[in-house]
Amino acid sequence: MKVVVVGAGYAGTYAANRIAKKVKTAEITVINPRPDFVERVRLHQQLAGTGAAATPLTSMLRDGITSLVATVDRIGDGSVRLDDGTSLDFDYAFLAVGSTVVPMPGTVPVGTWEGAEQARVALAALPAGSTVTVVGGGATGIETAAEVAEARPDLRVRIVGSSVADGFSQRAYQRVRAGLERLEVDIVDDGVTEVSDGVVHLRSGAAFASDLTLWAIVAGVPDLAARSGLQVDADGRALVDEYLRSVDDERLFAVGDCAAVPGARFACALATPQAAHAADTLARLIEGRKPEPYALRYVARAVTLGRNNAVGQFTRPDDTLRRAYVTGRTAVVIKELASRGGRYGARTGTGA
């Protein structure tokens, strides 16, 4: 039985390793545009020079799994066509291409490996006294601004978002913003309309100079599903049934950010549970057993504020906020354990 996994982030790597573990007869090929597994949750460390986000993919995959560095042009009808014109047939396939970033002109995206590397080089070249602006008030923007501010205290760092940290309860929100302020990050609650000639223009009409402007808003997904003729939602995510199979083809699973799972937001924490469920569903089908529907469950959301501070917000299973939260070193340890656990799960196909 031939299984092709398109994408080798958390969801794709996890799915491939779990299938290898549970379906011994599977011949698995993982296709990825780069030879590395990238820990997206560490891209802010990569660009700030405080950590590494990439690991050779071959060291992340179980023995017997084939990895192929290539770009997929189209998937469907039992075949994956690559951009060089060649193709691979499959009995089952997993679409796990994640989400992407569409940066505003004049900015450098930080939510992709290529963008983070571009930002790392640009940041390292900035002289003392320069200004760095981070656009995006969500987790990616907060962690990027904090990491840069702590790593380069000689720079002025500013974060701009419609409402920075508004994804937290009131007290946790205050803790996040206080943590940014302790790192001397300027917080601007406003929208960006344009970045041109080193000037950031805001919705309010204000404007300021910026030597490096980083785009930290993750939105949208690669257009592979739509390009392949699969049904997608307004964000381009593949529509799936209750078992995470494409509504167009039961041989094709979609997992992670590129899957239109009702109630799911872009989050690495959702990628591995979806990959685990889809891989287990495949194993059940091969064994002639009835699959079980996927149940979306949230636990928490968290952001790091440099290397020594963090805020963790507990949530209900439907992602609504609880009052409980943790901060400081306790939150740092919890966030680090979760990040390491995500990588370990992807490498072994266990847990979730």
C-alpha positions as CSV (number, residue, x, y, z in Angstrom):
1,M,0.0,0.0,0.0
2,K,1.4,3.3,-1.1
3,V,1.0,6.4,1.2
4,V,2.1,9.9,0.2
5,V,2.4,12.7,2.7
6,V,2.6,16.2,1.3
7,G,4.2,18.5,3.8
8,A,6.7,17.8,6.6
9,G,5.7,20.2,9.4
10,Y,4.2,19.0,12.6
11,A,1.2,17.4,11.0
12,G,2.9,15.7,8.1
13,T,5.9,14.4,10.0
14,Y,3.7,13.1,12.8
15,A,1.3,11.4,10.3
16,A,4.1,9.7,8.4
17,N,5.7,8.3,11.6
18,R,2.4,7.2,13.1
19,I,1.4,5.4,9.9
20,A,4.8,3.7,9.8
21,K,4.2,2.5,13.3
22,K,0.7,1.3,12.9
23,V,0.5,0.2,9.2
24,K,3.5,-2.1,8.7
25,T,2.6,-2.7,5.0
26,A,2.6,0.9,4.1
27,E,5.2,2.3,1.7
28,I,5.4,5.9,2.8
29,T,6.9,8.9,0.9
30,V,7.1,12.3,2.4
31,I,7.3,15.2,0.0
32,N,8.5,18.6,1.3
33,P,9.9,21.7,-0.5
34,R,13.0,21.8,1.8
35,P,15.2,19.0,3.4
36,D,14.4,20.2,7.0
37,F,11.7,19.8,9.6
38,V,11.0,23.3,10.8
39,E,9.7,24.0,14.3
40,R,7.4,26.9,13.5
41,V,7.0,27.7,17.2
42,R,10.8,28.5,17.3
43,L,11.0,30.8,14.2
44,H,11.1,33.9,16.5
45,Q,14.2,32.4,18.1
46,Q,15.7,31.6,14.7
47,L,15.4,35.2,13.5
48,A,16.7,36.7,16.7
49,G,19.7,34.4,16.8
50,T,18.7,32.9,20.2
51,G,17.8,29.4,19.0
52,A,17.5,27.0,16.0
53,A,14.3,26.0,14.3
54,A,15.4,23.5,11.7
55,T,16.3,19.8,11.9
56,P,17.3,17.5,9.0
57,L,14.1,15.8,8.0
58,T,15.8,12.4,7.6
59,S,16.6,12.4,11.3
60,M,12.9,13.0,12.1
61,L,11.5,10.2,10.1
62,R,11.3,6.5,11.0
63,D,13.5,4.0,9.1
64,G,11.8,2.9,5.9
65,I,10.1,6.2,5.2
66,T,11.3,7.9,1.9
67,S,11.7,11.7,1.9
68,L,11.6,13.6,-1.3
69,V,12.6,17.3,-1.6
70,A,10.2,18.6,-4.2
71,T,7.2,20.9,-4.8
72,V,3.8,19.4,-5.5
73,D,1.9,21.0,-8.4
74,R,-1.4,19.0,-8.0
75,I,-2.9,16.2,-6.0
76,G,-5.9,14.0,-6.7
77,D,-7.2,10.9,-8.5
78,G,-4.7,8.7,-6.8
79,S,-1.7,10.7,-8.0
80,V,0.6,13.5,-6.9
81,R,2.1,15.5,-9.7
82,L,5.4,17.4,-9.0
83,D,6.4,20.7,-10.6
84,D,9.0,18.9,-12.7
85,G,6.3,17.0,-14.4
86,T,6.9,13.6,-12.7
87,S,4.2,12.0,-10.5
88,L,3.7,9.5,-7.7
89,D,0.7,7.2,-7.4
90,F,-0.9,6.6,-4.0
91,D,-3.5,4.5,-2.4
92,Y,-3.9,7.1,0.3
93,A,-2.5,10.6,0.7
94,F,-2.2,13.1,3.5
95,L,-2.3,16.8,2.7
96,A,-0.4,18.7,5.4
97,V,1.0,21.8,3.8
98,G,0.2,24.1,6.8
99,S,-0.5,27.8,6.6
100,T,1.4,30.6,5.0
101,V,2.1,34.4,5.2
102,V,1.1,37.1,2.7
103,P,3.3,40.0,3.8
104,M,2.5,43.6,3.0
105,P,5.0,45.1,0.5
106,G,7.9,46.7,2.3
107,T,7.9,44.1,5.1
108,V,9.7,40.8,5.8
109,P,7.5,37.8,6.8
110,V,8.5,35.9,9.9
111,G,6.0,33.1,9.9
112,T,7.9,31.0,7.3
113,W,11.4,29.5,7.3
114,E,12.6,31.6,4.4
115,G,11.2,34.8,5.9
116,A,12.7,34.1,9.3
117,E,16.1,33.6,7.7
118,Q,15.7,36.8,5.7
119,A,14.8,38.6,8.9
120,R,17.7,37.1,10.8
121,V,20.2,38.4,8.2
122,A,18.6,41.8,8.1
123,L,18.4,42.1,11.9
124,A,22.0,41.1,12.4
125,A,23.1,43.9,10.0
126,L,21.2,46.7,11.9
127,P,23.4,49.1,13.9
128,A,22.6,50.1,17.4
129,G,19.9,52.7,17.7
130,S,17.9,51.3,14.7
131,T,14.1,50.8,14.9
132,V,12.4,47.4,14.3
133,T,8.7,47.3,13.8
134,V,6.7,44.1,14.3
135,V,3.3,44.1,12.6
136,G,0.8,41.7,14.2
137,G,-0.7,41.7,17.7
138,G,-1.1,37.9,18.0
139,A,1.2,35.2,19.3
140,T,3.6,35.4,16.4
141,G,4.0,39.2,16.7
142,I,4.3,39.2,20.5
143,E,6.9,36.5,20.6
144,T,8.9,38.1,17.8
145,A,8.9,41.5,19.4
146,A,9.9,40.2,22.8
147,E,12.6,37.9,21.4
148,V,14.2,40.7,19.3
149,A,13.9,43.2,22.2
150,E,15.7,40.8,24.6
151,A,18.3,39.7,22.2
152,R,19.1,43.2,20.9
153,P,18.5,45.7,23.7
154,D,20.4,48.3,21.6
155,L,17.5,48.5,19.2
156,R,14.2,50.2,19.6
157,V,11.4,47.7,19.1
158,R,7.8,48.5,18.4
159,I,4.8,46.1,18.0
160,V,1.7,47.3,16.0
161,G,-1.6,45.5,16.0
162,S,-5.3,46.4,16.1
163,S,-5.4,45.2,19.7
164,V,-2.1,43.6,20.9
165,A,-2.7,40.5,23.0
166,D,-6.5,40.6,22.7
167,G,-6.6,36.8,22.5
168,F,-6.2,36.6,26.3
169,S,-8.4,37.2,29.3
170,Q,-8.2,40.6,30.8
171,R,-5.6,39.8,33.5
172,A,-3.5,37.6,31.2
173,Y,-3.8,40.4,28.6
174,Q,-2.4,42.8,31.1
175,R,0.5,40.5,32.0
176,V,1.4,40.0,28.3
177,R,1.5,43.8,27.8
178,A,3.4,44.4,31.0
179,G,6.0,41.8,29.9
180,L,6.5,43.6,26.6
181,E,6.8,46.9,28.4
182,R,9.5,45.5,30.7
183,L,11.5,44.7,27.6
184,E,10.9,48.3,26.5
185,V,8.8,47.3,23.5
186,D,6.5,50.1,22.4
187,I,2.9,48.9,22.0
188,V,0.8,50.6,19.3
189,D,-2.8,49.5,19.1
190,D,-3.6,50.5,15.5
191,G,-3.7,49.0,12.0
192,V,-1.1,49.3,9.3
193,T,-2.2,50.6,6.0
194,E,1.1,50.8,4.1
195,V,4.8,50.4,4.5
196,S,6.9,52.4,2.0
197,D,10.4,53.9,1.9
198,G,11.0,52.8,5.5
199,V,7.9,54.5,6.8
200,V,5.0,52.7,8.5
201,H,1.6,54.3,7.9
202,L,-1.2,53.6,10.4
203,R,-5.0,53.6,10.0
204,S,-5.2,56.5,12.4
205,G,-3.2,58.7,10.0
206,A,0.0,58.5,12.1
207,A,3.3,57.4,10.6
208,F,6.8,56.6,11.8
209,A,10.1,55.6,10.4
210,S,11.3,51.9,10.7
211,D,14.6,50.5,9.7
212,L,13.3,46.9,9.5
213,T,9.6,46.0,9.5
214,L,8.6,42.4,10.2
215,W,5.3,41.0,9.1
216,A,4.0,38.6,11.9
217,I,0.5,37.8,10.7
218,V,-0.1,34.2,9.7
219,A,-3.1,34.1,7.3
220,G,-4.1,31.8,4.5
221,V,-2.9,28.5,3.3
222,P,-0.9,27.4,0.2
223,D,-3.3,27.1,-2.8
224,L,-2.5,23.4,-3.5
225,A,-6.0,22.2,-2.5
226,A,-7.8,24.8,-4.6
227,R,-5.3,24.4,-7.5
228,S,-6.1,20.6,-7.4
229,G,-9.8,21.2,-7.8
230,L,-10.7,20.2,-4.2
231,Q,-13.5,22.0,-2.4
232,V,-12.1,24.6,-0.1
233,D,-13.5,27.2,2.4
234,A,-13.1,31.0,2.1
235,D,-9.5,30.7,3.5
236,G,-8.5,28.1,0.9
237,R,-8.5,25.2,3.4
238,A,-9.6,21.8,2.1
239,L,-13.1,20.9,3.2
240,V,-13.1,17.6,5.2
241,D,-15.6,15.2,6.6
242,E,-15.9,14.2,10.2
243,Y,-12.9,11.7,9.7
244,L,-10.6,14.4,8.3
245,R,-11.0,13.1,4.7
246,S,-11.4,15.4,1.8
247,V,-15.1,15.7,0.9
248,D,-14.1,15.1,-2.7
249,D,-11.9,12.0,-2.2
250,E,-12.0,9.5,0.7
251,R,-8.4,8.4,-0.1
252,L,-7.1,11.9,0.7
253,F,-6.8,13.1,4.3
254,A,-6.2,16.8,5.1
255,V,-4.7,17.7,8.5
256,G,-3.3,20.8,10.3
257,D,-3.7,24.4,9.2
258,C,-4.6,23.5,5.6
259,A,-7.7,21.5,6.7
260,A,-11.1,23.2,7.2
261,V,-11.9,21.6,10.5
262,P,-14.9,23.5,12.0
263,G,-13.8,25.6,15.0
264,A,-10.1,25.2,14.3
265,R,-7.7,28.1,14.2
266,F,-4.1,28.1,12.9
267,A,-2.2,26.4,15.7
268,C,0.6,23.9,15.9
269,A,-1.1,22.4,19.0
270,L,-3.9,21.2,16.7
271,A,-1.7,19.8,14.0
272,T,-0.5,16.7,15.8
273,P,-3.9,15.6,17.3
274,Q,-5.4,15.8,13.8
275,A,-2.5,13.9,12.3
276,A,-2.8,11.3,15.0
277,H,-6.5,10.9,14.4
278,A,-6.2,10.7,10.6
279,A,-3.3,8.1,10.8
280,D,-5.4,6.0,13.3
281,T,-8.4,6.3,10.9
282,L,-6.3,4.9,8.1
283,A,-5.1,2.0,10.3
284,R,-8.8,1.3,11.2
285,L,-9.8,1.3,7.6
286,I,-7.0,-1.1,6.6
287,E,-8.1,-3.4,9.4
288,G,-11.7,-3.3,8.3
289,R,-12.8,-1.4,11.4
290,K,-15.2,1.6,11.5
291,P,-13.5,4.9,11.8
292,E,-14.3,7.3,14.6
293,P,-15.1,11.0,14.1
294,Y,-12.5,13.6,15.0
295,A,-13.3,15.7,18.1
296,L,-11.6,19.1,18.3
297,R,-10.4,20.0,21.8
298,Y,-8.4,23.0,23.0
299,V,-6.4,23.2,26.2
300,A,-4.6,26.5,26.4
301,R,-2.8,29.2,24.5
302,A,0.6,30.7,25.4
303,V,3.2,33.2,24.4
304,T,6.9,33.6,25.5
305,L,8.2,37.0,26.4
306,G,11.9,36.4,25.9
307,R,13.7,33.5,27.4
308,N,12.7,34.1,31.0
309,N,9.0,35.0,30.9
310,A,5.8,33.8,29.4
311,V,2.0,33.8,29.8
312,G,-0.1,30.7,29.5
313,Q,-3.9,31.1,29.3
314,F,-6.1,28.0,29.9
315,T,-9.1,27.5,27.7
316,R,-12.2,25.4,27.6
317,P,-12.3,22.6,24.9
318,D,-14.2,25.0,22.6
319,D,-11.3,27.5,22.9
320,T,-13.3,30.0,25.0
321,L,-11.1,31.5,27.7
322,R,-11.0,30.4,31.3
323,R,-10.0,32.8,34.1
324,A,-7.0,30.7,35.1
325,Y,-3.6,31.6,33.7
326,V,0.1,31.2,34.6
327,T,3.0,33.5,34.2
328,G,6.8,33.8,34.7
329,R,9.1,30.8,35.0
330,T,6.2,28.4,35.5
331,A,4.7,29.5,32.2
332,V,8.1,29.3,30.5
333,V,8.6,25.7,31.6
334,I,5.1,24.7,30.5
335,K,5.6,26.4,27.1
336,E,9.0,24.8,26.6
337,L,7.7,21.3,27.5
338,A,4.8,21.7,25.1
339,S,7.2,22.8,22.3
340,R,9.6,19.9,23.0
341,G,6.6,17.5,23.2
342,G,5.4,18.7,19.8
343,R,8.7,17.9,18.3
344,Y,9.1,14.6,20.1
345,G,5.6,13.5,19.0
346,A,6.3,14.5,15.4
347,R,9.5,12.5,15.4
348,T,8.1,9.4,17.0
349,G,4.4,9.4,16.1
350,T,3.4,8.8,19.7
351,G,1.1,10.7,22.0
352,A,-1.7,13.1,20.9
